Amino acid sequence: MDIGIVLNVVVSLVFLYLLLSMMASVLEEIIAGAWNSRGQGLRQTIGHLLGDPRLAGLAGRLYAHPLIAGLIRPGLDYPSLRWLAWLLPFLRARQPSYIEPEIFADALTDILRRAGAFVSGNMQPALAALWADAKGDEATFRARLLDWYRAGTDRQSGIYKRSAQRWLFFYGLALAVMLNVDTLQIARALWNGGNATRAAEITAQATAYVKASPDGPKQPPQQSTEQDFAALLKSVQAMQLPMGWSSTGFCSIAMGAFGLTSLPAPGWMRKLPGMPCQGAQPSERVLYSPAGKPEHAPVTAAAWIGWIMTALAISLGAQFWFDTLGKIVGLRAAGRKPENPTPAPAQK
C-alpha cells in the first residue's frame, strides 16, 4: 500500500470537509442575519443582567434611551401587518448585535442619575452591589459597570457559539443532501486507482490553500451574502467528485432524497397556477462509476449513512479541518524517513 496515495485520499476528504464547513458557516450567518439572532441574544442578555427579562422596566428604559434607540433599525410598524413581520423576521425592527460597553455605561448611568438612584440607593440588586463596591463614587461605579457588562456579553458570545456549533450539523446535513455529498461514495472514488491523479490534484490545491492562509480559514462575515456561498460552492464543484443529482431543482432533489413520487399536497393545491414544484419529477443521485462515466440511481439507506457522516464532519467546524489539513500537509511534505544509511568509512 503506497502511503502517498493514502495521504492524498485523506487530504482530499479533509479539504472537502473544510470547504463544506465554510459553506455551512456562511449559510448559518445568512440565516442568523435574517433572524437577527445576535441582536436578540444581546437583548436577552441585557435583560437578564438588569433583572428585567421582559424588558418592561429598567432594561426597557435602557433600550429606549437615545444612545441605544439610535442603534435600532426600525421595522414594519403597521399594526394590521404585524403578523407579516412575525412570519418574515427581516421585516421586524433589527436590534443592535453589539453595543459598545462605554455606550451601555453612559446610557445606564444617565438613567440612574435621572431617577435619583445614586442618591436613594434604590437600584436593581446587581447594580446596588456595584454601587456599594464603588463606595458611592460614580467614576468607580462606571468602571465596575464596564467590567460587569463585558463579562456578561462574553458569556452571551460563548452561548451563541455553542448554539451555532449545534446548528452546524443540521446545516451540514442539508448541504450533504442537496449536493449529494456522500462520504462513502467519494472515499471509494478517490481510493480507486483510476482516480489517483484526481486525488493528487486536489491535494495540490489543498496544499496551496494552506500556504496561502497562514492565519487559518477565512471566517464568514456577519453580513454574509449569497455571493460568498456561491463562491465556495464553485470551489466544491471544481473538485470534480461524484456529487450532485441527475436534475436540479429543490423539489426534484427533495422528492428523490425522500423517495417521493408525488408532492405531499392535496391535488387541488398542486393544480393552482404558479404552485411551486408543479410537474416536478424525483431526481436520482450521481454515483461513482469505475468506468468513469456518471451513473444515476435512486436513494438507498446507504446514501443517508454517507450524508450523515458528511454532516457529522461538517459539524466539527472549519477551524478543526483547517488545523487537521495543516498537520497532514506538513507530514506529507516531510516525506519518508530515510532508511539507515551506510556509514561512511572512518578516515585513517
N, C-alpha and C positions, 0 to 999 in steps of 0.2 A: 504494500500500500504506500503510495507516494504521499509523504507528509505535505508537500507543496499543494497537491490537489485538495487535500483535506482542508488546509488553511484557506484556500481560495473559496471553497464552498462555504466555510464558516464566515469568512469576511463578507461574502456576498449576501448571506442571510442577515448578518448583523447590520450591514449598510442599508438593506431594505427595511429592516425594523426601525432604524434611525430615521429614515425619510418618512415612513408611515407615522412614527411617533410625533414628528414635527407637524405632519398634516393634521393629526388628531388634536395637537395643541392649538393650531391655528383655528380649527373648527370650533374648539372649545371657547377660544377668545371671541370668535364671531357671535356665538350663541350667548356668552356671558355679557357681551356688549349690548346685544338686543334686549336682554332681560335686566340690564343694569345691575348685575349681581354684586359687583364690588361696592357700588353706591348703596345698595340695600343692606349689604353686610356691615358697612361702616355706620349706617344709620342705626341698625340694631345694636351695634357695639356701644355707640354713644348713649343710646337709650338705657342700656344696662349699666354703664358706668355712672350715669346720673340718677339711677334708681327710678327711671321713667320709661319702661319698655314700650309703652303705647304712645309715647311722645305727646302726652296730654298735659304735662306740667313743665318742669324745667327744661327737659330736652326739646320739647316742642317750642318753647320760647327761644332756645338757642338756635334752632333751625329757622326761626322767623326773624332772627337778628339780621340787620342789613349786611353784616360782614359774611354771614353764611348764606342768606337768602339769595345774594347776588351770584352765588356759585351754582344755583339750581336752575336747570333749563326747563322752562315751562312746557307743559304737555297739553293734551286735549282738555279744554276747560269748558266743555258744554255739558251741563247736567244730563241732557237727554241722550248724549252719546258716550257716557262713561262706561257703558257695557262694552263698547268697541275698544276702549283703552284697556279694559280687563282682558279681552281676547288678544289684543295686539300690544304687547308690553312696550314696544318702541314708541307708542303714542302717549305713554304716561310721562309725567314730569320726571326728568332724569336727575337723581340725587348725585352730588359730587362723590366721585370714587376716592378722593383724597382731600383732606382738609389739613392745611399746614398747622402744626402744633401752636405756632405763635398766633394764628388767626383764631383757633379754638380758645386759647387762653385769653386773648383780648376780648372776644365776644362774651365769654362766660364771666370774666371779672366785671365787665361793664354791666351785665345783667344783675349780678350780685350787688354791685355798688348801688345801682338804681333802686334795688329792692331794700336797701339798708341792711343787707345780711352781714356786712362787715361790722356793723355797729351792734346789731341784736345778737349775732352769732347763730341765727336761725338758718341752718343750712342742711342739705342732704348729708347723711352720716359720713360718707367718704370725704366730702368736701369739708365737713366740720373737723374731721381728723387731720386733714392737711392744714387747715387754718390754725388748729391748736399746735401742730408741729412747727408752724411758721411763727408762733408766739405773737400773733397779731400784726405781723409785718407783711404788707401787700406784695412787696417785691419778692420776698422769700416765698410767700404763698404762690405767686405766679410761677416761680421756678419749680416748686414742688408739683404744681398743676401740669407743667410741661412734661416732667418725667412720668407722671401718672398717666397722662394721655398717651404718650409714646409707648409705654408698656402695654396699655390696653389695645392700641392699634397693632402692635406687634403680635399679640395673641390672635387678633382677628385675622391678620395676614396668614398666620400658621393654620388656622381653621380653614381658611379659604383654600390654601394649597392642598391640605389633606382631602378636602371635598373634591377639588379638581382632580386629584390622583384617582379617586374612586370613579369619577365620571369618565376618565380616560378609557377604562375598559369598554364601556358601552359605546363611546365614540369609535374606539378601535374595532369593535365587532361590526358596527355599521359600515366602516370603511372596508373591512375584510369581506363582507358580503357584497357590497355594491361594486367593489373592484375585483371580486373573486380572488383574493389573495390567500390561497390555501397553502399553508406551510408545508404540508406533506407533499403536495404536488410539486411545489417549487424546489424543495430539497431533492426530490427524485430527479427533476430535470437537471439541476446543477451537478448532481453526482454522476449522471450518465456520462460516459467517456466522450460522446459526441459533442457535449456542451462544455468541455473543459476550457475551450477558448473563450466562451461567453463568460464563465466564472472568472477567468484571468482578466478579462476586460473590465468586469465590474470591480474586481479587486484593485485594479489600477485607478479607477475612478474614486474608490473609497480612500485609497492612499493619498491621492491628490487632494481630496476633501479634508482629510485630517491635517495635512500640511498647510492648507490654506486657512484653517480655522484653529489657530493655536489656543484661542480663548474659549473653545467649546462651541456647541451648536448655537446657531443664531436663535435667540429667543423670540417668539412671535410678539409683535407689538400688541398693546391692549386694544388698539383700533385696527385689528387685523381685517383684511378685506378678502373678497373672493379672488382677487389677483394673486395674493400671497398663496392661497390654497391651490390655484391653478398652476402656479409655477412649480410647486412641489409635486403636484400630480404629473406634470410633464416630465419631471426627473424620474419618477417611478416608472412611467410608461416607457421611458427611454432605455430602461434596463432590459427590455425585450424578453421578459419571462412569461411563462404560461399563466396569464392573468386575463380577466375580462369575461365578457359574455358574448353570445352569438348575435344578440341585438341589444342596442342601448335603449334607455328609457327606464325611468324609475318603476313604472307599473309592470313592465315586462320582466325586469330583474326581480322585483318583489314576488311576482307570480312564480317565476322559476325557482327562486330560493326556497319558497314555502310549498312548492308542489301544487300550486293552484292552477286550475284550467279555466276558471272564470273569476270575475271580480266578486268579492263578498259584499254585494249590494243588491237591493231589490231590482228586478228587471226594469220597472218604470224609471228608476233613477239612472240606470245605465243608458237609457234612450234619450235622456234630456240633452238638448243641444249644448255643445261645449263641455259636456261632462268629461272630466279628466279620465284618462285611461280607456276611453271608448275605443273598442276594437283591439285592445292590446292582447298580444299572444305571449304565453310564457317563454322566457328566454332559456337557453342552455349555456352552461358554463364551458369555458375553454379549458381543455385538458392537455397535459403533457403527452407528446407523441414521439416515440423513439425514431419514427421516420422523418421527423422534422416538420410535418405538415400539421396545422392546427386541427384538433378534433373537438367535437362538442358532445356533451352528454348531460342527461338530467342530473339534478342534485341528489346525492345519497347521504346517508348518515356520516360516511367518511368525510364528506365535504364540510359538514358542520364541525367535525372534530378539528379539521385543518383550520377552519375560520376561527374557532375558539382559541386554538393555540396561537394564532396570529394576534388576536385581541389581547390575550394574556401578555404576549411580548410587548405590545404597544403600551399596555398599562404600566410597564416599568419606567417609561418616560424616555425622552430624547437624551437627557444627560447620561443616564445609565448606559445606553447603547453607544454614545459617543466615547465614553471612557473605556468601554469594552473594546470598541473598534481601535482606539489608540493603542491599547495594550497588545492586541493581536497583530496589528500592523508593525508595531515595534519588535515583536517576537519574530515576525516573518522577515523583517529587514535584517535581523541579527544573523539569520542563516543557520546552517548546521554547525554544531560544534566540531571542530576539526578532529580527525582521528589522531591517535598517538603518533606524532611524527617520529621519524627515525632520528635518534640523537646524532648530532654532529660528532665526528671523530675528535677526540681530545687532541689538542695541539701539544706537540712534544717540545 
